[in-house]
């Protein structure tokens, strides 16, 4: 069997869902499980209405809900035709009435908790999975709606829940295997799960990719397909460099590094369950199904190019912590990272000396409070509007002088931090955000002007 995950743009409207139906039809003999995201931008709308309700603005919350309801009704009507939609209309209506009742309750209390945020956000995938199931059935593909909350068991860390794999794998086998044995296509919403007691949770934004990998690993799938709106992973962001080329094959380690450092095609956690089971992951384009996409495997073939890709992560803040009085004192680093943990601020890049530490974090509203906390330990400064540039390639392991080549191309660029060695497959540095286009253009020209045809398209 295989797992096919379709992202928001691949279920975003009638035309997109019809493309999905055609793609799934072609895969029917391989016993697919279909995992879908919410329709594009639906989760943003749900979170906006939850926020409005939490601020007591019931009118705005319900108005946003009506807009979302109309979009789903219109799409379902176009897909199913009058007769089928008449039967289906009431089912969607029950969901939206429940959503509106939830929003009224949040507005009455005037408080939005992580638990209720998850409850509201889950509606996007619940609704899209119902529409996709109906569309597949209407177009001759036997399919069954499966509530992800009956399969993906998580802890109770709302908005960022972690799956409990033993319980999840048992549920997946129990709920999905009988459907696959009957050649029915199970359709699930990604991103959502539930605690052991049945309380709705979400596994974080972008988590539908992760959901697909959890399902694939739990059922020992032959492969996991991530269907999006681009031809695969690219040598860099095509919006920055139109000449960017598709990567045919890449290793799990390289893909994970690129995903973490800004390559938006893939959610960073996606590859983890697949790595453990050695299941290949394919990144494919639902708008260009004939394209072979990118294959992500445990090991990739040797590449003649130094690098596979350049990723960029913007909106970065550098936090400098300097404490001469802590010279040689043990426990200094521990105290620093405990402060980051208390404020739930993840760190990307770290550079240390005897008496100071520089760290990069995503720019967010928690930084001033974090800096105030760190000020109890040392002198603290922070600067925003930075960007991380990450060059990834397995050849870095055996290639001397590669850093000199890279920074030789950027001899006139202000480099704020450099990291190499923590991972054997990436070279990472921090620059001013407005320097990104020029830097990426120069590096792409220097390292990707000639490409290994076995690895790049």
The 8 nearest C-alpha neighbors of each residue, nearest first, counted from 0:
[[1, 30, 220, 29, 31, 221, 2, 32],
 [0, 2, 31, 220, 222, 221, 223, 30],
 [1, 3, 32, 223, 31, 215, 33, 224],
 [4, 2, 224, 33, 32, 34, 223, 225],
 [3, 5, 34, 225, 35, 226, 33, 211],
 [6, 4, 226, 35, 9, 34, 36, 225],
 [7, 5, 36, 9, 227, 8, 35, 226],
 [6, 8, 39, 38, 36, 10, 9, 37],
 [7, 9, 11, 39, 10, 6, 228, 38],
 [10, 8, 15, 6, 7, 5, 11, 227],
 [11, 9, 16, 15, 7, 38, 8, 12],
 [12, 10, 38, 8, 39, 7, 9, 15],
 [11, 13, 15, 14, 10, 74, 16, 38],
 [12, 14, 16, 74, 15, 78, 17, 77],
 [13, 15, 17, 16, 12, 18, 11, 10],
 [16, 14, 18, 9, 10, 12, 17, 13],
 [15, 17, 19, 10, 13, 18, 14, 20],
 [18, 16, 20, 14, 19, 15, 13, 21],
 [19, 17, 15, 21, 16, 20, 22, 14],
 [18, 20, 16, 22, 17, 21, 23, 15],
 [19, 21, 17, 23, 18, 22, 135, 24],
 [20, 22, 24, 18, 19, 23, 17, 25],
 [21, 23, 19, 25, 24, 20, 18, 26],
 [22, 24, 26, 20, 25, 21, 27, 19],
 [25, 23, 21, 27, 26, 22, 20, 140],
 [24, 26, 22, 23, 27, 21, 28, 20],
 [25, 27, 23, 24, 29, 28, 31, 22],
 [26, 28, 24, 29, 30, 25, 23, 31],
 [29, 27, 30, 26, 25, 31, 182, 24],
 [30, 28, 27, 0, 26, 31, 1, 25],
 [31, 29, 0, 27, 28, 179, 1, 182],
 [32, 30, 1, 2, 0, 29, 184, 33],
 [31, 33, 2, 185, 184, 3, 186, 1],
 [32, 34, 186, 3, 4, 2, 185, 31],
 [35, 33, 4, 187, 188, 189, 186, 3],
 [36, 34, 5, 188, 189, 4, 6, 128],
 [35, 37, 6, 7, 124, 189, 207, 188],
 [36, 38, 124, 123, 7, 127, 41, 39],
 [37, 39, 11, 7, 10, 41, 127, 40],
 [38, 40, 7, 11, 8, 41, 37, 10],
 [39, 41, 43, 42, 38, 44, 7, 37],
 [42, 40, 44, 43, 38, 39, 123, 37],
 [43, 41, 45, 44, 40, 123, 120, 46],
 [42, 44, 46, 40, 41, 45, 47, 120],
 [45, 43, 47, 41, 42, 46, 48, 40],
 [46, 44, 42, 48, 47, 43, 120, 49],
 [45, 47, 49, 43, 44, 48, 50, 42],
 [48, 46, 44, 50, 45, 49, 43, 51],
 [47, 49, 60, 51, 45, 50, 46, 63],
 [48, 50, 46, 52, 47, 51, 53, 45],
 [51, 49, 53, 47, 48, 52, 46, 54],
 [52, 50, 48, 56, 54, 53, 60, 49],
 [51, 53, 106, 55, 49, 56, 57, 54],
 [54, 52, 111, 110, 109, 50, 55, 51],
 [53, 55, 51, 52, 56, 109, 50, 106],
 [54, 56, 106, 52, 109, 53, 57, 51],
 [57, 55, 52, 51, 58, 54, 59, 60],
 [56, 58, 60, 52, 106, 59, 55, 61],
 [57, 59, 61, 60, 56, 62, 52, 51],
 [60, 58, 62, 61, 57, 56, 63, 51],
 [59, 61, 48, 57, 63, 51, 62, 58],
 [62, 60, 64, 58, 63, 59, 57, 65],
 [61, 63, 59, 65, 64, 60, 58, 66],
 [64, 62, 66, 60, 61, 65, 48, 59],
 [63, 65, 61, 67, 62, 66, 68, 60],
 [66, 64, 68, 62, 67, 63, 69, 61],
 [67, 65, 63, 69, 64, 68, 70, 62],
 [66, 68, 64, 70, 65, 69, 63, 71],
 [69, 67, 65, 71, 66, 70, 64, 72],
 [70, 68, 72, 66, 67, 71, 73, 65],
 [69, 71, 67, 73, 68, 72, 74, 66],
 [70, 72, 74, 68, 73, 69, 75, 67],
 [73, 71, 69, 75, 70, 74, 76, 68],
 [74, 72, 76, 70, 71, 75, 69, 77],
 [75, 73, 71, 77, 76, 13, 72, 12],
 [74, 76, 78, 72, 77, 73, 79, 71],
 [77, 75, 73, 79, 74, 84, 78, 80],
 [78, 76, 74, 75, 79, 80, 73, 13],
 [77, 79, 75, 76, 80, 134, 13, 74],
 [80, 78, 76, 83, 84, 77, 75, 134],
 [79, 81, 76, 82, 84, 83, 77, 78],
 [80, 82, 84, 83, 85, 76, 79, 77],
 [83, 81, 85, 84, 80, 86, 79, 87],
 [84, 82, 86, 85, 79, 81, 80, 87],
 [83, 85, 87, 81, 86, 76, 79, 82],
 [84, 86, 88, 82, 83, 87, 81, 89],
 [87, 85, 84, 83, 88, 89, 82, 90],
 [86, 88, 84, 90, 85, 89, 83, 91],
 [89, 87, 85, 91, 90, 84, 86, 92],
 [88, 90, 92, 91, 87, 93, 86, 85],
 [89, 91, 92, 93, 87, 88, 94, 86],
 [92, 90, 94, 88, 93, 89, 95, 87],
 [91, 93, 89, 95, 90, 94, 96, 88],
 [92, 94, 96, 90, 91, 95, 97, 89],
 [95, 93, 97, 91, 92, 96, 98, 90],
 [94, 96, 98, 92, 97, 93, 99, 91],
 [97, 95, 99, 93, 98, 94, 92, 100],
 [96, 98, 100, 94, 95, 99, 101, 93],
 [99, 97, 95, 101, 96, 100, 94, 102],
 [100, 98, 102, 96, 101, 97, 95, 103],
 [101, 99, 97, 103, 98, 102, 96, 104],
 [100, 102, 98, 104, 99, 103, 97, 105],
 [103, 101, 99, 105, 104, 100, 52, 106],
 [104, 102, 100, 106, 101, 105, 107, 99],
 [103, 105, 107, 101, 102, 106, 100, 108],
 [104, 106, 102, 108, 107, 103, 52, 53],
 [107, 105, 52, 55, 109, 103, 104, 53],
 [108, 106, 104, 109, 105, 103, 55, 52],
 [107, 109, 105, 106, 110, 104, 53, 55],
 [110, 108, 106, 53, 55, 107, 54, 105],
 [109, 111, 53, 108, 105, 112, 54, 106],
 [110, 112, 53, 115, 105, 116, 113, 109],
 [111, 113, 114, 115, 116, 110, 53, 117],
 [114, 112, 116, 157, 115, 158, 117, 111],
 [113, 115, 117, 112, 116, 157, 118, 200],
 [114, 116, 118, 112, 117, 113, 119, 111],
 [115, 117, 113, 119, 118, 114, 120, 112],
 [118, 116, 120, 114, 115, 200, 119, 201],
 [117, 119, 115, 116, 121, 120, 199, 114],
 [118, 120, 116, 117, 121, 122, 115, 45],
 [121, 119, 117, 122, 118, 45, 42, 116],
 [122, 120, 118, 119, 123, 124, 117, 191],
 [121, 123, 125, 120, 124, 119, 126, 118],
 [124, 122, 37, 126, 121, 125, 42, 41],
 [123, 125, 37, 188, 127, 126, 36, 122],
 [124, 126, 122, 128, 123, 127, 188, 121],
 [127, 125, 129, 124, 123, 128, 122, 130],
 [126, 128, 124, 130, 129, 37, 125, 131],
 [127, 129, 131, 188, 125, 130, 126, 187],
 [130, 128, 132, 126, 127, 131, 133, 125],
 [129, 131, 127, 133, 132, 128, 134, 75],
 [132, 130, 134, 128, 133, 129, 127, 135],
 [133, 131, 129, 135, 130, 134, 144, 142],
 [132, 134, 130, 136, 131, 135, 137, 129],
 [133, 135, 131, 137, 136, 132, 130, 78],
 [136, 134, 140, 138, 132, 137, 133, 20],
 [135, 137, 140, 133, 141, 139, 138, 134],
 [138, 136, 134, 135, 139, 133, 79, 140],
 [139, 137, 135, 136, 140, 134, 20, 133],
 [138, 140, 136, 137, 141, 135, 24, 134],
 [139, 141, 136, 135, 138, 142, 24, 137],
 [142, 140, 183, 136, 184, 139, 135, 143],
 [143, 141, 184, 183, 185, 136, 132, 140],
 [142, 144, 185, 184, 186, 145, 132, 183],
 [143, 145, 186, 132, 185, 187, 129, 146],
 [146, 144, 187, 186, 147, 185, 143, 149],
 [145, 147, 148, 149, 187, 144, 188, 150],
 [148, 146, 150, 149, 187, 192, 151, 188],
 [147, 149, 192, 193, 146, 150, 151, 191],
 [148, 150, 147, 146, 151, 170, 193, 192],
 [151, 149, 170, 147, 171, 148, 167, 152],
 [150, 152, 192, 167, 148, 147, 149, 153],
 [153, 151, 167, 193, 194, 163, 162, 192],
 [154, 152, 162, 194, 163, 161, 193, 160],
 [153, 155, 194, 161, 160, 156, 162, 163],
 [154, 156, 157, 194, 160, 153, 200, 161],
 [157, 155, 160, 159, 154, 158, 161, 200],
 [156, 158, 159, 160, 113, 155, 200, 114],
 [159, 157, 201, 203, 117, 160, 202, 113],
 [160, 158, 202, 203, 157, 156, 201, 161],
 [161, 159, 156, 202, 157, 154, 201, 153],
 [160, 162, 153, 154, 202, 163, 159, 156],
 [163, 161, 153, 164, 152, 154, 160, 151],
 [164, 162, 153, 152, 166, 165, 167, 161],
 [163, 165, 167, 166, 162, 168, 152, 217],
 [166, 164, 168, 167, 163, 169, 170, 152],
 [165, 167, 169, 164, 168, 163, 152, 170],
 [168, 166, 164, 152, 151, 170, 169, 165],
 [169, 167, 217, 171, 165, 170, 166, 164],
 [168, 170, 166, 172, 167, 171, 173, 165],
 [171, 169, 150, 173, 167, 168, 172, 174],
 [172, 170, 168, 174, 150, 173, 169, 175],
 [171, 173, 176, 169, 170, 175, 174, 168],
 [172, 174, 170, 171, 175, 169, 176, 177],
 [175, 173, 171, 172, 170, 176, 177, 150],
 [176, 174, 178, 171, 172, 177, 173, 179],
 [175, 177, 179, 172, 178, 180, 174, 173],
 [178, 176, 180, 179, 175, 181, 174, 173],
 [179, 177, 181, 183, 175, 180, 176, 182],
 [178, 180, 182, 176, 181, 177, 183, 30],
 [179, 181, 177, 178, 182, 176, 183, 30],
 [180, 182, 178, 179, 183, 177, 176, 184],
 [183, 181, 179, 180, 178, 184, 30, 141],
 [182, 184, 142, 141, 178, 181, 179, 185],
 [183, 185, 142, 32, 143, 31, 141, 186],
 [186, 184, 143, 32, 142, 144, 33, 145],
 [187, 185, 33, 144, 145, 34, 143, 132],
 [188, 186, 34, 145, 147, 128, 146, 33],
 [187, 189, 124, 35, 128, 34, 125, 147],
 [188, 190, 207, 210, 36, 35, 191, 34],
 [191, 189, 207, 206, 201, 202, 210, 188],
 [192, 190, 201, 189, 200, 121, 202, 147],
 [193, 191, 148, 151, 200, 147, 152, 201],
 [194, 192, 199, 148, 200, 198, 197, 152],
 [193, 195, 153, 197, 198, 196, 152, 154],
 [196, 194, 197, 152, 193, 153, 198, 154],
 [195, 197, 194, 198, 193, 199, 152, 155],
 [198, 196, 194, 193, 195, 199, 148, 149],
 [197, 199, 193, 194, 196, 200, 195, 155],
 [200, 198, 193, 118, 192, 197, 117, 194],
 [201, 199, 193, 192, 117, 157, 191, 160],
 [202, 200, 191, 158, 190, 203, 117, 160],
 [201, 203, 159, 160, 206, 190, 158, 191],
 [202, 204, 159, 206, 158, 201, 205, 190],
 [205, 203, 206, 202, 190, 207, 201, 158],
 [204, 206, 207, 266, 203, 208, 190, 209],
 [205, 207, 190, 209, 208, 203, 204, 202],
 [206, 208, 189, 190, 210, 209, 205, 36],
 [209, 207, 211, 206, 210, 269, 266, 205],
 [208, 210, 269, 206, 212, 207, 211, 268],
 [211, 209, 207, 213, 189, 208, 212, 190],
 [212, 210, 214, 208, 209, 213, 4, 215],
 [211, 213, 215, 209, 214, 210, 272, 269],
 [214, 212, 210, 216, 211, 215, 272, 217],
 [215, 213, 217, 211, 212, 216, 218, 210],
 [216, 214, 220, 212, 218, 213, 217, 2],
 [215, 217, 219, 213, 218, 214, 272, 273],
 [216, 218, 168, 214, 215, 219, 213, 171],
 [217, 219, 215, 216, 220, 214, 172, 171],
 [220, 218, 216, 217, 215, 221, 276, 278],
 [221, 219, 215, 1, 0, 222, 218, 216],
 [220, 222, 1, 0, 278, 219, 223, 279],
 [221, 223, 279, 220, 1, 278, 280, 224],
 [222, 224, 280, 2, 1, 3, 281, 215],
 [223, 225, 281, 3, 280, 4, 282, 2],
 [224, 226, 282, 4, 281, 283, 3, 5],
 [227, 225, 5, 283, 284, 285, 4, 282],
 [226, 228, 284, 6, 229, 285, 9, 283],
 [227, 229, 284, 285, 286, 8, 9, 230],
 [230, 228, 284, 231, 227, 283, 286, 264],
 [229, 231, 284, 292, 283, 290, 228, 245],
 [232, 230, 292, 293, 282, 283, 229, 245],
 [231, 233, 246, 245, 293, 264, 234, 282],
 [234, 232, 245, 235, 244, 246, 243, 231],
 [233, 235, 308, 243, 244, 309, 307, 245],
 [236, 234, 309, 233, 308, 243, 310, 237],
 [235, 237, 238, 239, 240, 233, 243, 234],
 [238, 236, 241, 240, 239, 243, 235, 242],
 [239, 237, 236, 240, 241, 235, 243, 242],
 [240, 238, 237, 236, 436, 241, 440, 235],
 [239, 241, 237, 242, 243, 238, 236, 440],
 [242, 240, 237, 243, 238, 239, 236, 244],
 [241, 243, 240, 244, 237, 239, 235, 443],
 [244, 242, 237, 234, 241, 240, 235, 233],
 [245, 243, 233, 234, 456, 242, 246, 455],
 [244, 246, 233, 456, 455, 232, 231, 247],
 [245, 247, 455, 233, 248, 232, 293, 454],
 [248, 246, 293, 454, 455, 294, 456, 245],
 [247, 249, 294, 293, 246, 454, 295, 299],
 [250, 248, 295, 299, 294, 296, 253, 254],
 [249, 251, 299, 298, 296, 253, 252, 295],
 [250, 252, 254, 297, 253, 296, 295, 255],
 [253, 251, 255, 250, 254, 256, 297, 424],
 [252, 254, 256, 250, 255, 251, 391, 257],
 [255, 253, 257, 251, 256, 252, 258, 250],
 [254, 256, 258, 252, 253, 257, 267, 251],
 [257, 255, 253, 259, 254, 258, 260, 252],
 [258, 256, 254, 260, 262, 255, 259, 310],
 [259, 257, 262, 267, 255, 256, 260, 261],
 [260, 258, 267, 256, 257, 261, 255, 262],
 [261, 259, 257, 312, 258, 310, 311, 256],
 [260, 262, 312, 311, 310, 258, 263, 259],
 [261, 263, 258, 257, 264, 310, 260, 265],
 [264, 262, 265, 261, 258, 266, 259, 257],
 [265, 263, 262, 232, 266, 258, 231, 227],
 [266, 264, 263, 258, 267, 262, 269, 208],
 [265, 267, 269, 268, 205, 208, 258, 206],
 [268, 266, 258, 259, 269, 255, 265, 270],
 [267, 269, 266, 270, 271, 209, 255, 208],
 [270, 268, 209, 266, 208, 267, 271, 212],
 [269, 271, 273, 268, 272, 274, 251, 255],
 [270, 272, 274, 273, 268, 269, 275, 212],
 [273, 271, 275, 274, 216, 212, 270, 213],
 [272, 274, 278, 270, 276, 271, 275, 277],
 [275, 273, 277, 271, 276, 272, 270, 278],
 [274, 276, 272, 273, 277, 271, 216, 278],
 [275, 277, 273, 278, 274, 216, 272, 219],
 [278, 276, 274, 273, 275, 297, 279, 296],
 [277, 279, 273, 276, 222, 221, 280, 274],
 [280, 278, 296, 222, 295, 223, 277, 281],
 [279, 281, 223, 295, 224, 222, 294, 278],
 [280, 282, 294, 224, 293, 225, 295, 283],
 [283, 281, 225, 231, 293, 292, 224, 226],
 [284, 282, 292, 226, 231, 230, 225, 227],
 [283, 285, 230, 228, 229, 227, 287, 286],
 [284, 286, 288, 287, 226, 227, 228, 9],
 [287, 285, 284, 288, 228, 18, 229, 15],
 [288, 286, 284, 285, 289, 290, 230, 283],
 [287, 289, 285, 290, 284, 286, 283, 22],
 [290, 288, 287, 291, 284, 292, 286, 285],
 [291, 289, 288, 292, 287, 230, 284, 283],
 [290, 292, 289, 293, 283, 288, 247, 230],
 [293, 291, 231, 283, 230, 290, 282, 247],
 [294, 292, 247, 231, 282, 248, 281, 246],
 [295, 293, 281, 248, 280, 247, 296, 249],
 [294, 296, 280, 249, 250, 279, 251, 248],
 [297, 295, 279, 250, 298, 251, 299, 294],
 [296, 298, 251, 250, 277, 274, 299, 295],
 [297, 299, 250, 296, 300, 251, 249, 295],
 [298, 300, 250, 249, 296, 248, 301, 297],
 [301, 299, 302, 298, 454, 248, 249, 453],
 [300, 302, 299, 303, 394, 393, 454, 453],
 [303, 301, 304, 300, 451, 454, 305, 394],
 [302, 304, 451, 305, 301, 450, 394, 454],
 [305, 303, 302, 306, 451, 450, 307, 446],
 [304, 306, 394, 392, 303, 395, 307, 446],
 [307, 305, 392, 304, 391, 308, 390, 394],
 [306, 308, 392, 391, 234, 305, 304, 309],
 [309, 307, 234, 391, 235, 306, 390, 310],
 [308, 310, 390, 235, 389, 234, 391, 311],
 [311, 309, 389, 261, 262, 257, 388, 260],
 [312, 310, 388, 261, 387, 260, 389, 313],
 [311, 313, 261, 387, 260, 386, 388, 310],
 [312, 314, 386, 315, 311, 387, 385, 432],
 [315, 313, 362, 384, 385, 361, 386, 316],
 [314, 316, 361, 385, 362, 386, 313, 360],
 [317, 315, 383, 362, 360, 382, 359, 385],
 [316, 318, 359, 382, 381, 358, 383, 319],
 [317, 319, 381, 358, 357, 380, 359, 316],
 [320, 318, 357, 380, 379, 356, 381, 321],
 [319, 321, 379, 356, 355, 378, 377, 357],
 [322, 320, 355, 378, 377, 354, 356, 319],
 [323, 321, 377, 324, 325, 354, 355, 378],
 [324, 322, 354, 325, 326, 321, 355, 377],
 [323, 325, 322, 326, 354, 377, 328, 327],
 [324, 326, 328, 323, 322, 327, 354, 331],
 [327, 325, 328, 323, 354, 324, 353, 322],
 [326, 328, 325, 329, 353, 354, 324, 331],
 [329, 327, 325, 326, 331, 330, 324, 354],
 [328, 330, 331, 327, 332, 325, 333, 326],
 [329, 331, 333, 332, 334, 328, 335, 325],
 [332, 330, 334, 333, 329, 335, 328, 325],
 [333, 331, 335, 334, 330, 336, 329, 356],
 [332, 334, 330, 336, 331, 335, 337, 329],
 [333, 335, 337, 331, 332, 336, 330, 338],
 [336, 334, 332, 338, 333, 337, 331, 339],
 [335, 337, 339, 338, 333, 334, 340, 332],
 [336, 338, 340, 334, 339, 335, 333, 341],
 [339, 337, 341, 336, 335, 340, 334, 342],
 [340, 338, 336, 344, 342, 337, 341, 343],
 [339, 341, 343, 337, 338, 342, 336, 344],
 [342, 340, 338, 343, 339, 337, 344, 369],
 [341, 343, 339, 340, 344, 369, 338, 365],
 [344, 342, 340, 341, 339, 345, 365, 338],
 [343, 345, 339, 342, 340, 346, 360, 365],
 [346, 344, 360, 343, 347, 339, 340, 361],
 [345, 347, 360, 359, 348, 358, 344, 349],
 [348, 346, 359, 360, 345, 349, 358, 361],
 [347, 349, 359, 358, 346, 350, 418, 360],
 [350, 348, 358, 357, 351, 359, 347, 356],
 [349, 351, 357, 356, 358, 348, 416, 418],
 [352, 350, 356, 355, 357, 349, 353, 354],
 [351, 353, 355, 354, 356, 350, 357, 321],
 [354, 352, 355, 326, 351, 327, 356, 323],
 [353, 355, 323, 322, 326, 352, 321, 325],
 [356, 354, 321, 352, 320, 351, 322, 353],
 [355, 357, 351, 320, 350, 319, 352, 321],
 [358, 356, 319, 350, 318, 349, 320, 351],
 [359, 357, 349, 318, 348, 317, 350, 319],
 [360, 358, 317, 348, 347, 316, 346, 318],
 [359, 361, 346, 316, 315, 347, 362, 345],
 [360, 362, 315, 316, 314, 363, 359, 345],
 [363, 361, 315, 316, 314, 360, 383, 364],
 [364, 362, 365, 366, 361, 360, 344, 316],
 [363, 365, 366, 367, 362, 368, 369, 361],
 [366, 364, 363, 368, 367, 369, 342, 344],
 [365, 367, 369, 368, 364, 370, 363, 362],
 [368, 366, 370, 369, 365, 371, 364, 372],
 [369, 367, 371, 370, 366, 365, 372, 342],
 [370, 368, 366, 372, 367, 371, 365, 373],
 [371, 369, 373, 367, 372, 368, 366, 374],
 [372, 370, 368, 374, 369, 373, 367, 375],
 [371, 373, 369, 370, 374, 375, 368, 338],
 [372, 374, 370, 375, 376, 371, 369, 377],
 [375, 373, 371, 377, 376, 372, 378, 379],
 [376, 374, 373, 372, 377, 371, 378, 370],
 [377, 375, 374, 373, 378, 322, 372, 335],
 [378, 376, 322, 374, 321, 375, 320, 379],
 [377, 379, 321, 374, 320, 322, 380, 376],
 [380, 378, 320, 319, 374, 377, 370, 321],
 [381, 379, 319, 318, 320, 382, 378, 370],
 [380, 382, 318, 317, 319, 316, 383, 379],
 [383, 381, 317, 316, 318, 380, 384, 385],
 [382, 384, 316, 385, 315, 317, 362, 381],
 [385, 383, 432, 314, 315, 431, 316, 386],
 [384, 386, 432, 431, 315, 383, 430, 316],
 [387, 385, 313, 432, 315, 430, 312, 429],
 [386, 388, 429, 312, 311, 428, 389, 313],
 [389, 387, 311, 428, 427, 310, 429, 386],
 [388, 390, 427, 310, 309, 426, 311, 391],
 [391, 389, 309, 426, 425, 308, 427, 306],
 [392, 390, 425, 306, 308, 424, 307, 253],
 [391, 393, 306, 307, 424, 394, 395, 305],
 [392, 394, 424, 395, 396, 391, 253, 306],
 [395, 393, 396, 392, 305, 397, 398, 306],
 [396, 394, 398, 393, 397, 424, 392, 423],
 [397, 395, 394, 423, 398, 393, 424, 392],
 [396, 398, 395, 394, 399, 393, 423, 401],
 [397, 399, 395, 396, 394, 401, 400, 305],
 [400, 398, 401, 397, 395, 402, 396, 403],
 [401, 399, 403, 402, 404, 398, 405, 395],
 [400, 402, 404, 403, 399, 398, 405, 395],
 [403, 401, 405, 404, 400, 406, 426, 399],
 [402, 404, 400, 406, 401, 405, 407, 408],
 [405, 403, 401, 407, 402, 406, 400, 408],
 [406, 404, 402, 407, 408, 403, 401, 409],
 [405, 407, 409, 408, 403, 404, 410, 402],
 [406, 408, 404, 410, 409, 405, 403, 402],
 [407, 409, 406, 405, 410, 404, 442, 441],
 [410, 408, 406, 412, 407, 411, 405, 438],
 [409, 411, 407, 412, 408, 406, 413, 405],
 [410, 412, 409, 413, 408, 407, 414, 406],
 [413, 411, 409, 410, 414, 430, 434, 438],
 [412, 414, 415, 430, 411, 431, 410, 409],
 [415, 413, 430, 416, 429, 412, 428, 417],
 [414, 416, 429, 430, 413, 417, 428, 431],
 [417, 415, 429, 428, 414, 418, 350, 430],
 [418, 416, 428, 427, 429, 419, 415, 414],
 [417, 419, 427, 428, 426, 420, 416, 348],
 [420, 418, 426, 421, 427, 425, 422, 417],
 [419, 421, 422, 423, 418, 426, 425, 424],
 [420, 422, 419, 423, 418, 425, 424, 426],
 [423, 421, 420, 424, 425, 419, 426, 418],
 [424, 422, 396, 420, 425, 395, 421, 393],
 [423, 425, 393, 392, 422, 395, 391, 396],
 [426, 424, 391, 390, 422, 423, 427, 392],
 [425, 427, 419, 390, 389, 418, 391, 428],
 [428, 426, 389, 418, 388, 417, 425, 390],
 [427, 429, 417, 416, 388, 387, 418, 389],
 [428, 430, 387, 416, 415, 386, 414, 388],
 [431, 429, 414, 386, 415, 385, 432, 413],
 [430, 432, 385, 434, 433, 386, 384, 429],
 [431, 433, 385, 386, 384, 434, 435, 430],
 [432, 434, 435, 431, 436, 384, 385, 430],
 [435, 433, 432, 431, 437, 436, 438, 430],
 [434, 436, 438, 433, 437, 432, 439, 431],
 [437, 435, 439, 438, 434, 440, 239, 433],
 [436, 438, 440, 439, 435, 434, 441, 433],
 [439, 437, 435, 441, 440, 436, 434, 442],
 [438, 440, 442, 436, 441, 437, 443, 435],
 [439, 441, 437, 443, 438, 442, 436, 444],
 [442, 440, 444, 438, 439, 443, 445, 437],
 [443, 441, 445, 439, 444, 440, 446, 438],
 [444, 442, 440, 447, 446, 445, 441, 439],
 [443, 445, 441, 448, 442, 447, 446, 440],
 [446, 444, 442, 443, 447, 441, 448, 408],
 [445, 447, 443, 444, 448, 442, 306, 305],
 [448, 446, 443, 449, 444, 450, 445, 304],
 [447, 449, 444, 446, 445, 450, 443, 242],
 [450, 448, 447, 451, 446, 304, 444, 445],
 [449, 451, 452, 447, 455, 448, 304, 303],
 [450, 452, 453, 454, 303, 455, 304, 302],
 [453, 451, 455, 454, 450, 456, 247, 302],
 [454, 452, 451, 455, 247, 302, 456, 300],
 [453, 455, 247, 452, 451, 248, 246, 302],
 [456, 454, 246, 452, 247, 245, 451, 453],
 [455, 245, 247, 246, 244, 452, 454, 453]]
